[in-house]
């Protein structure tokens, strides 16, 4: 939140909330994970209040899940994707077949400083910054 007023209209803030995965998820600490999620949830209203009219907030996981009853590392759960924009349609289902590269493409489309060089939904997308 400290950076939100420091970035100009053409900026990007990437925040990795690594504790959810590294500190809680891989150690099956469901209480720690739940506490961290509740704190982040309380901070969301503050984040939304600091957003400008054309800001886009994307929240997603790192692409795997850890079922707390499974003794291995990953169980390939579905990963959540939550997008917020002041003018976005509420509750739109995007389907099950979206990929991580679709998030990158969405970010690129929302930033005016980025040239789209090549985009193919079946392959990773490549972009160059001006």
N, CA, C and O of each residue as an XYZ file, in Angstrom:
520
protein
N       0.818     -1.186      0.000
C       0.000      0.000      0.000
C       0.865      1.253      0.000
O       0.457      2.293     -0.517
N       2.056      1.155      0.578
C       2.933      2.321      0.642
C       3.345      2.822     -0.732
O       3.625      4.010     -0.893
N       3.387      1.939     -1.727
C       3.835      2.323     -3.055
C       2.714      2.883     -3.924
O       2.995      3.490     -4.957
N       1.478      2.701     -3.544
C       0.365      3.036     -4.431
C       0.312      4.518     -4.788
O      -0.077      4.851     -5.907
N       0.680      5.402     -3.900
C       0.676      6.838     -4.202
C       1.977      7.305     -4.832
O       2.083      8.464     -5.233
N       2.966      6.431     -4.928
C       4.262      6.808     -5.480
C       4.425      6.429     -6.943
O       5.352      6.899     -7.603
N       3.542      5.590     -7.457
C       3.643      5.125     -8.840
C       2.816      6.040     -9.725
O       1.673      6.366     -9.402
N       3.407      6.459    -10.858
C       2.652      7.328    -11.765
C       1.619      6.526    -12.554
O       1.455      5.327    -12.329
N       0.931      7.185    -13.472
C      -0.158      6.551    -14.221
C       0.300      5.432    -15.138
O      -0.531      4.663    -15.621
N       1.580      5.318    -15.391
C       2.084      4.296    -16.300
C       2.868      3.220    -15.556
O       3.655      2.498    -16.168
N       2.669      3.105    -14.278
C       3.448      2.183    -13.471
C       2.758      0.863    -13.210
O       1.573      0.677    -13.485
N       3.545     -0.037    -12.672
C       3.069     -1.364    -12.317
C       3.637     -1.713    -10.948
O       4.838     -1.572    -10.715
N       2.794     -2.158    -10.063
C       3.242     -2.666     -8.766
C       3.008     -4.169     -8.775
O       1.884     -4.629     -8.975
N       4.071     -4.929     -8.557
C       3.958     -6.377     -8.438
C       4.302     -6.727     -7.000
O       5.427     -6.499     -6.555
N       3.354     -7.272     -6.282
C       3.571     -7.644     -4.886
C       3.420     -9.152     -4.750
O       2.365     -9.707     -5.058
N       4.465     -9.804     -4.293
C       4.436    -11.246     -4.083
C       4.238    -11.505     -2.594
O       5.110    -11.201     -1.781
N       3.109    -12.057     -2.254
C       2.815    -12.377     -0.857
C       3.301    -13.798     -0.579
O       2.510    -14.723     -0.395
N       4.599    -13.939     -0.554
C       5.252    -15.239     -0.519
C       4.980    -16.036      0.753
O       5.051    -17.265      0.733
N       4.673    -15.366      1.850
C       4.441    -16.091      3.103
C       3.294    -17.092      2.998
O       3.328    -18.139      3.644
N       2.279    -16.782      2.189
C       1.168    -17.724      2.045
C       1.679    -19.096      1.613
O       1.200    -20.121      2.097
N       2.632    -19.114      0.721
C       3.162    -20.363      0.178
C       4.340    -20.875      1.005
O       4.289    -21.974      1.556
N       5.400    -20.070      1.087
C       6.654    -20.533      1.683
C       6.567    -20.731      3.196
O       7.128    -21.688      3.729
N       5.884    -19.855      3.870
C       5.847    -19.911      5.330
C       4.716    -20.802      5.857
O       4.866    -21.468      6.881
N       3.584    -20.806      5.145
C       2.418    -21.539      5.651
C       2.053    -22.751      4.797
O       1.862    -23.846      5.326
N       1.957    -22.565      3.501
C       1.477    -23.632      2.623
C       2.343    -24.873      2.622
O       1.837    -25.984      2.782
N       3.645    -24.699      2.444
C       4.541    -25.854      2.363
C       4.761    -26.531      3.711
O       5.263    -27.653      3.772
N       4.391    -25.857      4.775
C       4.518    -26.454      6.102
C       3.164    -26.873      6.670
O       3.042    -27.202      7.850
N       2.148    -26.853      5.799
C       0.800    -27.289      6.183
C       0.283    -26.560      7.422
O      -0.441    -27.131      8.236
N       0.666    -25.295      7.551
C       0.236    -24.470      8.679
C      -1.079    -23.787      8.305
O      -1.093    -22.619      7.917
N      -2.172    -24.520      8.425
C      -3.470    -23.990      8.006
C      -3.912    -22.805      8.862
O      -4.564    -21.893      8.355
N      -3.572    -22.802     10.143
C      -3.959    -21.672     10.994
C      -3.176    -20.418     10.610
O      -3.755    -19.336     10.513
N      -1.867    -20.552     10.390
C      -1.060    -19.411      9.962
C      -1.528    -18.864      8.623
O      -1.615    -17.652      8.431
N      -1.831    -19.775      7.695
C      -2.318    -19.380      6.375
C      -3.645    -18.642      6.511
O      -3.846    -17.601      5.887
N      -4.548    -19.179      7.324
C      -5.853    -18.555      7.534
C      -5.716    -17.174      8.170
O      -6.400    -16.235      7.763
N      -4.840    -17.043      9.162
C      -4.621    -15.747      9.815
C      -4.072    -14.719      8.825
O      -4.507    -13.568      8.815
N      -3.113    -15.141      7.989
C      -2.535    -14.238      6.989
C      -3.585    -13.829      5.961
O      -3.627    -12.671      5.545
N      -4.421    -14.761      5.555
C      -5.479    -14.454      4.591
C      -6.490    -13.470      5.182
O      -6.940    -12.557      4.491
N      -6.845    -13.648      6.445
C      -7.779    -12.719      7.093
C      -7.186    -11.318      7.193
O      -7.902    -10.334      7.006
N      -5.883    -11.212      7.485
C      -5.231     -9.898      7.540
C      -5.233     -9.253      6.164
O      -5.552     -8.071      6.033
N      -4.879    -10.022      5.130
C      -4.888     -9.485      3.773
C      -6.295     -9.058      3.375
O      -6.471     -8.021      2.735
N      -7.285     -9.839      3.745
C      -8.676     -9.511      3.433
C      -9.079     -8.179      4.075
O      -9.787     -7.381      3.461
N      -8.633     -7.945      5.297
C      -8.928     -6.661      5.959
C      -8.245     -5.505      5.239
O      -8.781     -4.398      5.198
N      -7.063     -5.751      4.669
C      -6.326     -4.702      3.960
C      -6.906     -4.399      2.577
O      -6.607     -3.350      2.005
N      -7.722     -5.289      2.035
C      -8.261     -5.086      0.686
C      -9.097     -3.818      0.567
O      -9.010     -3.130     -0.450
N      -9.895     -3.489      1.561
C     -10.685     -2.257      1.503
C      -9.782     -1.030      1.411
O     -10.083     -0.092      0.672
N      -8.693     -1.031      2.147
C      -7.735      0.083      2.094
C      -7.094      0.149      0.709
O      -6.961      1.233      0.140
N      -6.698     -0.995      0.167
C      -6.105     -1.038     -1.174
C      -7.098     -0.496     -2.196
O      -6.735      0.336     -3.029
N      -8.341     -0.955     -2.142
C      -9.361     -0.495     -3.087
C      -9.597      1.009     -2.971
O      -9.827      1.673     -3.982
N      -9.546      1.551     -1.770
C      -9.768      2.990     -1.594
C      -8.619      3.821     -2.166
O      -8.819      4.980     -2.528
N      -7.431      3.248     -2.251
C      -6.276      3.959     -2.803
C      -6.166      3.833     -4.322
O      -5.371      4.531     -4.951
N      -6.961      2.948     -4.903
C      -6.876      2.730     -6.348
C      -7.462      3.908     -7.112
O      -8.471      4.489     -6.714
N      -6.797      4.252     -8.235
C      -7.301      5.289     -9.130
C      -8.340      4.675    -10.059
O      -8.523      3.458    -10.084
N      -9.011      5.520    -10.816
C     -10.128      5.088    -11.654
C      -9.739      3.993    -12.645
O     -10.536      3.093    -12.908
N      -8.529      4.054    -13.198
C      -8.137      3.074    -14.220
C      -7.163      2.016    -13.701
O      -6.578      1.286    -14.501
N      -6.975      1.915    -12.392
C      -6.106      0.882    -11.815
C      -6.764     -0.491    -11.910
O      -7.987     -0.621    -11.861
N      -5.933     -1.493    -12.046
C      -6.386     -2.880    -12.121
C      -5.679     -3.676    -11.031
O      -4.453     -3.643    -10.936
N      -6.434     -4.382    -10.220
C      -5.889     -5.245     -9.175
C      -6.123     -6.688     -9.593
O      -7.253     -7.082     -9.880
N      -5.053     -7.473     -9.627
C      -5.142     -8.891     -9.970
C      -4.568     -9.680     -8.804
O      -3.439     -9.442     -8.377
N      -5.346    -10.612     -8.298
C      -4.903    -11.477     -7.206
C      -4.974    -12.914     -7.707
O      -6.019    -13.370     -8.169
N      -3.854    -13.619     -7.610
C      -3.844    -15.024     -8.022
C      -2.845    -15.786     -7.159
O      -2.055    -15.191     -6.425
N      -2.893    -17.086     -7.258
C      -1.929    -17.904     -6.530
C      -0.792    -18.281     -7.478
O      -0.773    -17.859     -8.635
N       0.138    -19.063     -6.988
C       1.296    -19.420     -7.803
C       1.080    -20.668     -8.644
O       2.041    -21.194     -9.206
N      -0.116    -21.147     -8.747
C      -0.416    -22.181     -9.727
C      -0.481    -23.609     -9.226
O      -0.522    -24.536    -10.035
N      -0.493    -23.815     -7.944
C      -0.656    -25.171     -7.430
C      -1.339    -25.085     -6.077
O      -1.530    -23.997     -5.534
N      -1.695    -26.206     -5.555
C      -2.325    -26.226     -4.245
C      -1.661    -27.239     -3.339
O      -0.997    -28.166     -3.805
N      -1.841    -27.062     -2.070
C      -1.353    -28.014     -1.076
C      -2.521    -28.406     -0.188
O      -2.891    -27.676      0.732
N      -3.089    -29.546     -0.467
C      -4.167    -30.060      0.367
C      -3.561    -30.439      1.718
O      -2.613    -31.224      1.754
N      -4.077    -29.906      2.831
C      -3.459    -30.161      4.134
C      -3.478    -31.618      4.577
O      -2.730    -31.977      5.486
N      -4.304    -32.474      3.974
C      -4.317    -33.884      4.365
C      -3.382    -34.726      3.506
O      -3.183    -35.908      3.790
N      -2.805    -34.135      2.458
C      -1.874    -34.844      1.581
C      -0.465    -34.680      2.129
O      -0.092    -33.579      2.534
N       0.325    -35.745      2.152
C       1.668    -35.679      2.744
C       2.740    -35.240      1.755
O       3.868    -34.968      2.164
N       2.424    -35.164      0.476
C       3.381    -34.685     -0.523
C       3.361    -33.167     -0.601
O       2.813    -32.497      0.274
N       3.966    -32.628     -1.663
C       4.051    -31.177     -1.785
C       2.835    -30.547     -2.453
O       2.242    -29.623     -1.895
N       2.449    -31.026     -3.639
C       1.406    -30.344     -4.398
C       0.327    -31.314     -4.855
O       0.611    -32.461     -5.203
N      -0.904    -30.844     -4.851
C      -2.023    -31.681     -5.272
C      -2.752    -31.113     -6.487
O      -3.801    -31.633     -6.867
N      -2.227    -30.072     -7.096
C      -2.790    -29.489     -8.325
C      -4.231    -29.027     -8.150
O      -5.101    -29.337     -8.964
N      -4.461    -28.296     -7.097
C      -5.781    -27.706     -6.891
C      -5.984    -26.586     -7.910
O      -5.025    -26.117     -8.524
N      -7.220    -26.164     -8.085
C      -7.480    -25.002     -8.924
C      -6.900    -23.765     -8.252
O      -6.934    -23.648     -7.027
N      -6.373    -22.855     -9.039
C      -5.810    -21.616     -8.515
C      -6.817    -20.486     -8.683
O      -7.410    -20.338     -9.752
N      -7.011    -19.696     -7.649
C      -7.974    -18.602     -7.770
C      -7.425    -17.450     -8.605
O      -6.219    -17.204     -8.636
N      -8.321    -16.759     -9.271
C      -7.992    -15.532     -9.992
C      -9.089    -14.529     -9.666
O     -10.260    -14.747     -9.980
N      -8.701    -13.440     -9.038
C      -9.643    -12.386     -8.681
C      -9.135    -11.092     -9.294
O      -7.991    -10.701     -9.064
N      -9.973    -10.430    -10.070
C      -9.622     -9.151    -10.681
C     -10.583     -8.084    -10.168
O     -11.780     -8.323    -10.011
N     -10.032     -6.906     -9.913
C     -10.876     -5.792     -9.482
C     -10.493     -4.547    -10.256
O      -9.318     -4.194    -10.359
N     -11.494     -3.899    -10.790
C     -11.369     -2.612    -11.473
C     -12.668     -1.885    -11.187
O     -13.725     -2.513    -11.118
N     -12.610     -0.598    -11.024
C     -13.832      0.130    -10.662
C     -14.927      0.003    -11.709
O     -16.100      0.198    -11.391
N     -14.577     -0.320    -12.953
C     -15.573     -0.431    -14.020
C     -15.713     -1.849    -14.558
O     -16.264     -2.040    -15.642
N     -15.228     -2.844    -13.826
C     -15.270     -4.223    -14.327
C     -16.619     -4.863    -13.978
O     -17.223     -4.555    -12.951
N     -17.068     -5.750    -14.848
C     -18.314     -6.473    -14.605
C     -18.125     -7.403    -13.408
O     -17.124     -8.114    -13.326
N     -19.064     -7.401    -12.500
C     -18.970     -8.198    -11.282
C     -19.346     -9.651    -11.560
O     -20.346     -9.920    -12.225
N     -18.554    -10.574    -11.056
C     -18.912    -11.987    -11.064
C     -18.847    -12.675    -12.401
O     -19.621    -13.602    -12.643
N     -17.962    -12.265    -13.276
C     -17.870    -12.891    -14.592
C     -17.006    -14.151    -14.514
O     -15.870    -14.100    -14.041
N     -17.544    -15.274    -14.976
C     -16.816    -16.544    -14.996
C     -15.936    -16.587    -16.240
O     -16.420    -16.383    -17.353
N     -14.653    -16.849    -16.055
C     -13.703    -16.853    -17.164
C     -13.429    -18.239    -17.713
O     -12.735    -18.366    -18.722
N     -13.943    -19.269    -17.093
C     -13.705    -20.629    -17.552
C     -12.553    -21.284    -16.821
O     -11.810    -20.631    -16.088
N     -12.414    -22.584    -17.030
C     -11.377    -23.356    -16.348
C     -10.071    -23.441    -17.123
O      -9.063    -23.875    -16.565
N     -10.056    -23.051    -18.359
C      -8.888    -23.283    -19.205
C      -7.963    -22.082    -19.331
O      -7.116    -22.072    -20.224
N      -8.082    -21.083    -18.491
C      -7.203    -19.923    -18.556
C      -5.817    -20.310    -18.045
O      -5.671    -21.188    -17.195
N      -4.824    -19.646    -18.575
C      -3.430    -19.939    -18.246
C      -2.777    -18.715    -17.605
O      -3.325    -17.614    -17.653
N      -1.607    -18.917    -17.008
C      -0.862    -17.829    -16.409
C      -0.517    -16.763    -17.443
O      -0.471    -15.577    -17.117
N      -0.275    -17.173    -18.688
C       0.056    -16.197    -19.732
C      -1.121    -15.262    -20.012
O      -0.909    -14.154    -20.504
N      -2.353    -15.674    -19.712
C      -3.508    -14.793    -19.885
C      -3.466    -13.631    -18.894
O      -3.924    -12.532    -19.207
N      -2.923    -13.867    -17.712
C      -2.761    -12.781    -16.749
C      -1.734    -11.790    -17.280
O      -1.945    -10.579    -17.213
N      -0.625    -12.300    -17.806
C       0.396    -11.426    -18.382
C      -0.176    -10.610    -19.537
O       0.107     -9.417    -19.650
N      -0.972    -11.236    -20.389
C      -1.576    -10.527    -21.520
C      -2.527     -9.434    -21.032
O      -2.582     -8.357    -21.625
N      -3.265     -9.695    -19.975
C      -4.173     -8.696    -19.407
C      -3.393     -7.505    -18.872
O      -3.791     -6.358    -19.075
N      -2.285     -7.769    -18.191
C      -1.436     -6.690    -17.679
C      -0.892     -5.864    -18.831
O      -0.925     -4.635    -18.784
N      -0.394     -6.527    -19.862
C       0.156     -5.825    -21.024
C      -0.900     -4.942    -21.670
O      -0.622     -3.796    -22.021
N      -2.101     -5.463    -21.828
C      -3.174     -4.686    -22.448
C      -3.565     -3.472    -21.616
O      -4.082     -2.497    -22.160
N      -3.328     -3.511    -20.314
C      -3.732     -2.398    -19.462
C      -2.645     -1.342    -19.296
O      -2.923     -0.256    -18.788
N      -1.419     -1.632    -19.711
C      -0.324     -0.671    -19.575
C      -0.031      0.008    -20.910
O       0.255     -0.678    -21.891
N      -0.096      1.336    -20.971
C       0.130      2.028    -22.241
C       1.579      2.011    -22.706
O       1.833      2.302    -23.874
N       2.534      1.687    -21.853
C       3.943      1.716    -22.239
C       4.435      0.429    -22.873
O       5.623      0.312    -23.173
N       3.588     -0.502    -23.076
C       4.018     -1.812    -23.548
C       3.553     -2.032    -24.976
O       2.392     -1.793    -25.307
N       4.472     -2.491    -25.821
C       4.126     -2.906    -27.178
C       3.866     -4.402    -27.171
O       4.649     -5.176    -26.619
N       2.798     -4.791    -27.768
C       2.540     -6.224    -27.897
C       3.241     -6.690    -29.172
O       2.914     -6.220    -30.262
N       4.193     -7.603    -29.049
C       4.959     -8.100    -30.184
C       4.307     -9.344    -30.766
O       4.144     -9.464    -31.980
N       3.946    -10.247    -29.905
C       3.388    -11.508    -30.390
C       2.479    -12.083    -29.326
O       2.836    -12.115    -28.148
N       1.323    -12.530    -29.729
C       0.418    -13.119    -28.765
C      -0.284    -14.291    -29.416
O      -0.947    -14.151    -30.444
N      -0.127    -15.435    -28.806
C      -0.806    -16.633    -29.269
C      -1.280    -17.353    -28.017
O      -0.455    -17.744    -27.191
N      -2.566    -17.537    -27.856
C      -3.117    -18.111    -26.623
C      -2.677    -19.552    -26.376
O      -2.804    -20.043    -25.255
N      -2.165    -20.238    -27.389
C      -1.716    -21.616    -27.174
C      -0.255    -21.679    -26.754
O       0.222    -22.733    -26.332
N       0.452    -20.576    -26.861
C       1.866    -20.514    -26.499
C       2.086    -19.332    -25.563
O       1.240    -18.441    -25.480
N       3.220    -19.317    -24.855
C       3.513    -18.153    -24.012
C       3.570    -16.882    -24.848
O       3.882    -16.921    -26.038
N       3.269    -15.771    -24.219
C       3.270    -14.480    -24.898
C       4.598    -13.776    -24.653
O       5.172    -13.876    -23.569
N       5.075    -13.073    -25.657
C       6.332    -12.345    -25.551
C       6.063    -10.862    -25.749
O       5.336    -10.480    -26.665
N       6.636    -10.036    -24.909
C       6.406     -8.599    -24.973
C       7.723     -7.872    -24.758
O       8.618     -8.362    -24.068
N       7.824     -6.701    -25.358
C       8.962     -5.821    -25.126
C       8.440     -4.517    -24.550
O       7.375     -4.037    -24.940
N       9.195     -3.947    -23.621
C       8.859     -2.630    -23.097
C       9.517     -1.583    -23.969
O      10.594     -1.824    -24.515
N       8.891     -0.423    -24.113
C       9.490      0.682    -24.864
C      10.770      1.123    -24.222
O      11.422      2.045    -24.712
